[in-house]
Amino acid sequence: VQLQASGGGLVQPGGSLRLSCAASGRTFRSYALGWFRQAPGKEREFVAGTWKNGANTYYSESVKGRFTISRDNGKNTVYLQMSSLKPEDTAVYYCAASDRVIYSERTNPQAYAAWGQGTQVTVSS
């Protein structure tokens, strides 16, 4: 599967932004999908994910209640709706996909083989 992320930009604290990630391939629904982010000088970290066939969603504690992940299997697209953005949310955001990841490893970036190119999100006044 190939992934193409979009939707990043500059937003003020407290604002909202929606990221999109379009995927190729006919077996999209069988993939676990995740959003990760990487700030300068930091390791890539898990943000939000949706399990295979959209069985459930899960979030990091730092974004829970502010971010919402969703998937449209008909459009082969996964979204990340981000609200109440904070300066510490500033990072390059990546989407990832895997049909082989096991549930216990769903938040581990090393468990994902397919990555989008990343989109910059900057939260600043």
N, C-alpha and C positions, 0 to 999 in steps of 0.2 A: 504494500500500500504506500502511496505517496501523499504527503500532506502539505497543504498550503495555508499558512496562517495570515490573518489580516485583522485590521481594526484598531491597532494601537495608536497612540497619540499623546498629546499633552492635555492634561486635565487638572483643574484646581482641586485642592483638598475638599472632600465632601461630594465631589462630582461622581459621574457614572460613565462607564465605557463598556462596550460589548465587543468581545473578540470572537472571531469566527475561524474555523479550521475546516477546510474542504478536503475531502479524501477521495482518492481514486479507488477503483476496485469494486467488485460485486459482492464481497462478503463483509461489508462494513459492519453489519449488525453483530457479527461474531467477534468483533474486536473490543477489548477494553481500551478506553480512551482517557487520556489525562492531560491536564494543563500543569506545567511546571514553570518556574521562573528562576532567573539568575541575575542577581545584582552584582555590580562591580566588586571584585575581590571576595565574592562569596560563592559557595557551592550551589549547584542547581538544586532547588527544593520543590517538593510536591505542593501543589495548590489545590487542585480539585480533580475528581475522576468520576467516570461512569463505567460500570461494569458491563461485561458482554451482554448483548441484547437489551441493554438499558435496565438490567435487573435492579440496580440501586446506584446511588450516588454517595460520595464521601468527600470530606473537605479537611484541610489542615485547620488547626485550631485558630490560626491567625486570620483566617478569612471566613470562618463559619459565621453565618448570619448576614454576611455582606456580599458574598459571591454566590452565584448560582450557575451550575453547569447543566447543560441540556444537550440532547442529541436529536437530530432529525435523520432517521435511517433512510427515509425516502430521498433526501437531498445529500446523503453522505456527508453531513456536516455536524460538527460539534461546536457549541457556543459556550462562552464564559461571560456571563453578565456580572459586571463588577459595579458595586454601589458603595457609597460612603468611603470613597477612596482616601487613602492616607499617603503621606510622603514615603513611608516605608514600603508601600506597594510598588514603588518605582523599581523597574527591572525589565529585562527582556523576557517576554513570555513565549513559551514553546508549547506546542501541542505534540502529543505522542500517542502511538497506537501499538497494540500488541494483541495477537490472538493466542499467544503462548504463555503469557504471564499467569502465575498462580495467584490466588486471591490474597494470600499473606504477603505477597511482594508487590501489590498493586500501587503502593506509594513510592516504590524504589525506582529511581530513574534508570538504573542499570538493567531493569527488567524489560525495558522498552527498546525495540530495535528501530522503529520508524519514527522520525522526527520531522516536524515542520521547520522552516527556516528561522523562526523567531520574529517577534514583533515588539517594538519598544513601547513601553508604557511609562510615562513620566507624570508624576503627581507633584505639582508645584504651583505656588501662587506667584 
